[in-house]
Amino acid sequence: MADKRKIGKSGLKVNPVGLGCMGFSHAYGAPTEKNEAISMIRKAYDMGYDFFDTAECYIGMNADGSTSYNEELVGVALRDVRKHVVIATKFGVAHGSNGLIMDSKPETIRKSVEGSLKRLGVEVIDLYYQHRIDPNIEPETVAEVMNELIKEGKIRYWGISETTEDYLRRADKVCPVSAVQNRYSMLARDNEKLFPVLEELDVALVAFSPLGNGFLTGKYNASSKFEAGVDYRSHMPQYTEEGFMTAESLMKRLDELATEKGASKGQISLAWMICKKPYIIPIPGSRKEGRLRENIGSAEVSLSEAEIAELDELLDKLDMPVYGQKK
Ligand SMILES: NC(=O)c1ccc[n+]([C@@H]2O[C@H](COP(=O)([O-])OP(=O)(O)OC[C@H]3O[C@@H](n4cnc5c(N)ncnc54)[C@H](OP(=O)(O)O)[C@@H]3O)[C@@H](O)[C@H]2O)c1
C-alpha cells in the first residue's frame, strides 16, 4: 500500500485514494439495495480504503419507497472498524425542487450535526465539511460554530466544499481548516488556482468527481444512456457526442500511458493528481467491487513530473465545458 497522506493541519493520515459513497444513494440512478451497499462499503475497507466521504443530503428513494440515507449505510458498514477509518460528512445543503438550498445558519448546523451523528452512529465526526457557501452567512460565523463543535467533542476537524480563496482565508483565521473538497479532475482544473493558498495554509485538496464522473475511465461512449432525473450524467457536457469528440486526443494519450504502465485509463487520470501534489486526495465513487479495486490501485501507479507536465499541456488545449460552471 502506498504511503499515507496527511489531511492538512488535522494530522489525520489516510491512503491516497478515498471512497466517495454518494453513488450508493444519490445522483447515479436508483440507490443500491441497502445490504448490498453496506457489504460493498465494508469490502472497500477490506481492500484498503480508510477515508470515507458522505453527506447529510446524500439521500435517495429506495425501490420500496423508503429513504436511502447514505450516512446510515456508511455508519453501519464501518461500525466494527470505526477506530481505523476517517469518516467525513457535510452540512449546509438540502435538495429543493428548484435545486440546492444552502443553509449554514448556526441553528441549522447544530441540528445537522446531531442528525449526522445519529445516522452515522458515531460519537464524533472526524471531518465535517460545509458543503456549499451560504451567501447569507459570513465564513467567520460558520467557523465559530466549528470551534464550538470541536470543543464540545462533536467533530474533530473541519473543511469547506466548493470554497473560494477569500472564504477559506477568512474561515481559517477563526477555526483552522484542514481540507477543501472541490471538484478536481482532468476535465476540471480550475481549482489549481487554489494550490498556493492550500500550500500556505496547510490544507488538503480532497478532489470530488476526480474521474470526471466516470468519463475518464474510458468505459463509456456517446451511446451510453443515463436515466434522466436520477442520474446526473444524463445532463453532463462530457457525456454528449461533442464531449466525447472533444476528449478524443486526451483519451488516446491516456490509453497509451495506460498500456505503457500496465494500468487502466482511470488509474492514469487519478495518478496524475496523486503524483502532482502530496496534499491531493481523490475520492472516486464506485458501487462495483472490481472498480473499487481498480481505483484504489491508482496509488501504486507512478507518473513522472515530465509526464504530468505533458498531460497538463494537452489538457490546456482541451475545451471541455465543466458541469455546473458557466463558460
Ligand atoms: N462536495 C461536493 O459537492 C461533491 C459533489 C459530487 C461528489 N462528491 C463526492 O465525491 C465522490 C466522487 O465523485 P463522483 O461520484 O461524483 O464522481 P467520480 O468519482 O468521478 O465518478 C463516479 C462515477 O464513475 C463510475 N466509476 C467509478 N469508478 C469507475 C471505474 N473504475 N470504471 C468505470 N466507471 C467507474 C461510477 O459508476 P459505478 O458506481 O457504477 O462504478 C460513477 O458513476 C462522491 O461519491 C461524493 O462523495 C462531492
The ligand as a Tripos MOL2 file, in Angstrom:
@<TRIPOS>MOLECULE
LIG
   48    52     1     0     0
SMALL
NO_CHARGES

@<TRIPOS>ATOM
      1 N1        -18.6200   18.1550   -2.2790 N.am      1 LIG1
      2 C1        -19.4380   18.0380   -3.2820 C.2       1 LIG1
      3 O1        -20.1860   18.9460   -3.6200 O.2       1 LIG1
      4 C2        -19.4490   16.7510   -4.0560 C.ar      1 LIG1
      5 C3        -20.0530   16.6870   -5.3210 C.ar      1 LIG1
      6 C4        -20.0100   15.4750   -6.0070 C.ar      1 LIG1
      7 C5        -19.3900   14.3620   -5.4350 C.ar      1 LIG1
      8 N2        -18.8310   14.4620   -4.1890 N.ar      1 LIG1
      9 C6        -18.1480   13.3200   -3.5580 C.3       1 LIG1
     10 O2        -17.1500   12.8470   -4.4480 O.3       1 LIG1
     11 C7        -17.3350   11.4560   -4.6850 C.3       1 LIG1
     12 C8        -16.8730   11.0920   -6.0850 C.3       1 LIG1
     13 O3        -17.4740   11.9140   -7.0670 O.3       1 LIG1
     14 P1        -18.4850   11.3780   -8.1660 P.3       1 LIG1
     15 O4        -19.0430   10.0680   -7.7220 O.co2     1 LIG1
     16 O5        -19.4070   12.4780   -8.4870 O.co2     1 LIG1
     17 O6        -17.5660   11.2130   -9.4540 O.3       1 LIG1
     18 P2        -16.3950   10.2020   -9.8980 P.3       1 LIG1
     19 O7        -15.8140    9.5430   -8.7360 O.co2     1 LIG1
     20 O8        -15.5500   10.9950  -10.8090 O.co2     1 LIG1
     21 O9        -17.1890    9.1460  -10.8010 O.3       1 LIG1
     22 C9        -18.1330    8.2710  -10.2840 C.3       1 LIG1
     23 C10       -18.8080    7.5670  -11.4550 C.3       1 LIG1
     24 O10       -17.8380    6.8370  -12.1820 O.3       1 LIG1
     25 C11       -18.1460    5.4640  -12.2280 C.3       1 LIG1
     26 N3        -16.8760    4.7750  -11.9590 N.ar      1 LIG1
     27 C12       -16.1020    4.8620  -10.8490 C.ar      1 LIG1
     28 N4        -15.0030    4.1030  -10.9750 N.ar      1 LIG1
     29 C13       -15.0640    3.5340  -12.1970 C.ar      1 LIG1
     30 C14       -14.2260    2.6580  -12.8930 C.ar      1 LIG1
     31 N5        -13.0840    2.2200  -12.3720 N.pl3     1 LIG1
     32 N6        -14.6160    2.2580  -14.1510 N.ar      1 LIG1
     33 C15       -15.7640    2.7140  -14.7120 C.ar      1 LIG1
     34 N7        -16.6090    3.5520  -14.0740 N.ar      1 LIG1
     35 C16       -16.2640    3.9510  -12.8360 C.ar      1 LIG1
     36 C17       -19.1560    5.2220  -11.1280 C.3       1 LIG1
     37 O11       -20.0750    4.2340  -11.5340 O.3       1 LIG1
     38 P3        -20.3080    2.8970  -10.6830 P.3       1 LIG1
     39 O12       -20.7170    3.3170   -9.3110 O.co2     1 LIG1
     40 O13       -21.3840    2.2280  -11.4670 O.co2     1 LIG1
     41 O14       -18.9990    2.1750  -10.7210 O.co2     1 LIG1
     42 C18       -19.8460    6.5840  -11.0290 C.3       1 LIG1
     43 O15       -20.8880    6.6400  -11.9610 O.3       1 LIG1
     44 C19       -18.8350   11.2300   -4.4290 C.3       1 LIG1
     45 O16       -19.1300    9.8970   -4.1320 O.3       1 LIG1
     46 C20       -19.0780   12.1590   -3.2690 C.3       1 LIG1
     47 O17       -18.7260   11.5260   -2.0540 O.3       1 LIG1
     48 C21       -18.8520   15.6420   -3.5190 C.ar      1 LIG1
@<TRIPOS>BOND
     1     1     2 1
     2     2     3 2
     3     2     4 1
     4     4     5 ar
     5     4    48 ar
     6     5     6 ar
     7     6     7 ar
     8     7     8 ar
     9     8     9 1
    10     8    48 ar
    11     9    10 1
    12     9    46 1
    13    10    11 1
    14    11    12 1
    15    11    44 1
    16    12    13 1
    17    13    14 1
    18    14    15 2
    19    14    16 1
    20    14    17 1
    21    17    18 1
    22    18    19 2
    23    18    20 1
    24    18    21 1
    25    21    22 1
    26    22    23 1
    27    23    24 1
    28    23    42 1
    29    24    25 1
    30    25    26 1
    31    25    36 1
    32    26    27 ar
    33    26    35 ar
    34    27    28 ar
    35    28    29 ar
    36    29    30 ar
    37    29    35 ar
    38    30    31 1
    39    30    32 ar
    40    32    33 ar
    41    33    34 ar
    42    34    35 ar
    43    36    37 1
    44    36    42 1
    45    37    38 1
    46    38    39 2
    47    38    40 1
    48    38    41 1
    49    42    43 1
    50    44    45 1
    51    44    46 1
    52    46    47 1
@<TRIPOS>SUBSTRUCTURE
     1 LIG1         1 GROUP 0 **** ****
